[in-house]
């Protein structure tokens, strides 16, 4: 039992963006950008990568770039390519294997009914959902699979995937790159010494929109029931 707890503790530490980037820098040197590419590719394109750090990794990478430990241009390129290629990988996985993946109604994640609901959702709100999914953890991992299974035209998906990728990468990385320096000067602190707090704030802001939507949906239904 203790060995399992030790392993989980090591995994938790490794998924800390600061520890992760430091480890990658020590292990790969100038090839760290390839490693960053693969992490974002896995988080956005492979269903098993949903647990990997996304938003927090982008922001902390911006902080590292501001500190001169990473090249900001190479960081942006690596993350952008990883996000777009990962998105397309998820799309085509869903497009080719959709019927195989979504064939068991008792499945926890890949239910056929969810594909139908997702298709109705995309039909109602349009392709802007491809962009919005980028900013929600876990959703950005599974959204391309579902979108591919609904057989949205790839050209349309790719266009908004690129736009969403640009918005996601630029806002997150540059927030760490520019705002980090502003906060450090304003409060006379070194954010590198408070990475855990930065990660908590980023994760909270990432999950805030779906929480708000859930509360609106929940209380909206109660209000409608009360009126009836």
For each residue, the residues with C-beta under 8 A, 3 or more apart:
1: 4 5
2: 5 6
3: 6 7
4: 1 7 8
5: 1 2 8 9
6: 2 3 9 10
7: 3 4 10 11
8: 4 5 11 12
9: 5 6 12 13
10: 6 7 13 14
11: 7 8 14 15
12: 8 9 15 16
13: 9 10 16 19
14: 10 11 19 20 23
15: 11 12 20 51 52 53
16: 12 13 19 20 195 196 199
17: 20 21 53 56 57 59 60 61 195 199
18: 21 22 60 192 195
19: 13 14 16 22 23
20: 14 15 16 17 23 24 39 53 57
21: 17 18 24 25 32 36 57 60 61 64 69 70
22: 18 19 25 26
23: 14 19 20 26 27
24: 20 21 27 28 32 35 36
25: 21 22 28 29 32 69
26: 22 23
27: 23 24 35
28: 24 25 31 32 34 35
29: 25 32
30: 33
31: 28 34 35
32: 21 24 25 28 29 35 36 70
33: 30 36 37 70 71 74 75 77 78
34: 28 31 37 38 78
35: 24 27 28 31 32 38 39
36: 21 24 32 33 39 40 57 61 75 78 79 82
37: 33 34 40 41 78 79 81 82
38: 34 35 41 42 82
39: 20 35 36 42 43 49 52 53 57 82
40: 36 37 43 44 54 57 78 79 82 83 86
41: 37 38 44 45 46 82 83 85 86 89
42: 38 39 45 46 48 49 52 86
43: 39 40 46 49 50 52 53 54 86 140 141
44: 40 41 49 54 82 83 86 87 90 140 141 144
45: 41 42 49 85 86 87 88 89 90 93 144
46: 41 42 43 49 86 89 90 141
47: 50 90 93 109 141 142 145
48: 42
49: 39 42 43 44 45 46 52 141
50: 43 47 137 138 141 142
51: 15
52: 15 39 42 43 49 57
53: 15 17 20 39 43 56 57 199
54: 40 43 44 57 58 137 140 206
55: 58 59 135 137 172 202 203 205 206
56: 17 53 59 60 198 199 202 203
57: 17 20 21 36 39 40 52 53 54 60 61
58: 54 55 61 62 79 168 169 172 173 176
59: 17 55 56 62 63 172 173 175 176 198 202
60: 17 18 21 56 57 63 64 176 195 198 199
61: 17 21 36 57 58 64 65 70 75 79 173 176
62: 58 59 65 66 72 75 172 173 174 175 176 177 178 180
63: 59 60 66 67 176 177 180 191 192 195 198
64: 21 60 61 67 69 70
65: 61 62 68 69 70 71 72 75 173 176 177
66: 62 63 72 176 177 178 180 181
67: 63 64 192
68: 65
69: 21 25 64 65
70: 21 32 33 61 64 65 74 75
71: 33 65 74 75
72: 62 65 66 75 76 173 177
73: 76 77
74: 33 70 71 77 78
75: 33 36 61 62 65 70 71 72 78 79 173
76: 72 73 79 80 169 170 173
77: 33 73 74 80 81
78: 33 34 36 37 40 74 75 81 82
79: 36 37 40 58 61 75 76 82 83 169 173
80: 76 77 83 84 165 166 169
81: 37 77 78 84 85
82: 36 37 38 39 40 41 44 78 79 85 86
83: 40 41 44 79 80 86 87 134 165 168 169
84: 80 81 87 88 158 161 162 165
85: 41 45 81 82 88 89
86: 40 41 42 43 44 45 46 82 83 89 90 144
87: 44 45 83 84 90 91 144 157 161 164 165
88: 45 84 85 91 92 144 154 158 161
89: 41 45 46 85 86 92 93 144
90: 44 45 46 47 86 87 93 94 141 142 143 144 145 148
91: 87 88 94 95 144 145 147 148 154 157 161
92: 88 89 95 96 148 154
93: 45 47 89 90 96 97 101 144 145 148
94: 90 91 97 98 101 144 145 146 147 148 149 150
95: 91 92 98 148 149 151 154
96: 92 93 148
97: 93 94 100 101
98: 94 95 101 102 115 145 148 149 151
99: 102 103 149
100: 97 103
101: 93 94 97 98 110 145 149
102: 98 99 107 110 111 112 114 115 149
103: 99 100 110 112
104: 107 110 111 112
105: 111 112 113
106: 111
107: 102 104 110 111
108:
109: 47 114 142
110: 101 102 103 104 107 114
111: 102 104 105 106 107 114 115
112: 102 103 104 105 115 116
113: 105 116 117
114: 102 109 110 111 117 118 146
115: 98 102 111 112 118 119 146 149 150
116: 112 113 119 120
117: 113 114 120 121
118: 114 115 121 122 146 147 149 150
119: 115 116 122 123 150
120: 116 117 123 124
121: 117 118 124 125 129
122: 118 119 125 126 127 129 147 150 152
123: 119 120
124: 120 121
125: 121 122 128 129
126: 122 129
127: 122 130 131 152 156 157 159 160
128: 125 131 132 160
129: 121 122 125 126 132 133 143
130: 127 133 134 143 147 157 160 161 164
131: 127 128 134 160 163 164 167
132: 128 129 135 136 164
133: 129 130 136 139 140 143 164
134: 83 130 131 140 164 165 167 168
135: 55 132 140 168 206 209
136: 132 133 139 140 206 207 209 210
137: 50 54 55 140 203 206 207
138: 50 141 142
139: 133 136 142 143 210
140: 43 44 54 133 134 135 136 137 143 144
141: 43 44 46 47 49 50 90 138 144
142: 47 50 90 109 138 139 145 146
143: 90 129 130 133 139 140 146 147
144: 44 45 86 87 88 89 90 91 93 94 140 141 147 148 157 161
145: 47 90 91 93 94 98 101 142 148 149
146: 94 114 115 118 142 143 149 150
147: 91 94 118 122 130 143 144 150 152 157
148: 90 91 92 93 94 95 96 98 144 145 151 152 157
149: 94 95 98 99 101 102 115 118 145 146
150: 94 115 118 119 122 146 147
151: 95 98 148
152: 122 127 147 148 156 157
153: 156 157
154: 88 91 92 95 157 158
155: 158 159
156: 127 152 153 159 160
157: 87 91 127 130 144 147 148 152 153 154 160 161
158: 84 88 154 155 161 162
159: 127 155 156 162 163
160: 127 128 130 131 156 157 163 164
161: 84 87 88 91 130 144 157 158 164 165
162: 84 158 159 165 166
163: 131 159 160 166 167
164: 87 130 131 132 133 134 160 161 167 168
165: 80 83 84 87 134 161 162 168 169
166: 80 162 163 169 170
167: 131 134 163 164 170 171
168: 58 83 134 135 164 165 171 172
169: 58 76 79 80 83 165 166 172 173
170: 76 166 167 173 174
171: 167 168 174 175
172: 55 58 59 62 168 169 175 176 202
173: 58 59 61 62 65 72 75 76 79 169 170 176 177
174: 62 170 171 177 178
175: 59 62 171 172 178 179 180
176: 58 59 60 61 62 63 65 66 172 173 179 180
177: 62 63 65 66 72 173 174 180 181
178: 62 66 174 175 181 182
179: 175 176 182 183
180: 62 63 66 175 176 177 183 184 191
181: 66 177 178 184 185
182: 178 179 185 186
183: 179 180 186 187 189 191
184: 180 181 187 188 189 190 191
185: 181 182 188
186: 182 183
187: 183 184
188: 184 185
189: 183 184 193 194
190: 184 193 194
191: 63 180 183 184 194 195 198
192: 18 63 67 195
193: 189 190
194: 189 190 191 197 198
195: 16 17 18 60 63 191 192 198 199
196: 16 199 200
197: 194 200 201
198: 56 59 60 63 191 194 195 201 202
199: 16 17 53 56 60 195 196 202 203
200: 196 197 203 204
201: 197 198 204 205
202: 55 56 59 172 198 199 205 206
203: 55 56 137 199 200 206 207
204: 200 201 207 208
205: 55 201 202 208
206: 54 55 135 136 137 202 203
207: 136 137 203 204 210 211
208: 204 205 211 212
209: 135 136 212 213
210: 136 139 207 213 214
211: 207 208 214 215
212: 208 209 215 216
213: 209 210 216 217
214: 210 211 217 218
215: 211 212 218 219
216: 212 213 219 220
217: 213 214 220 221
218: 214 215 221 222
219: 215 216 222 223
220: 216 217 223 224
221: 217 218 224 225
222: 218 219 225 226
223: 219 220 226 227
224: 220 221 227 228
225: 221 222 228
226: 222 223
227: 223 224
228: 224 225
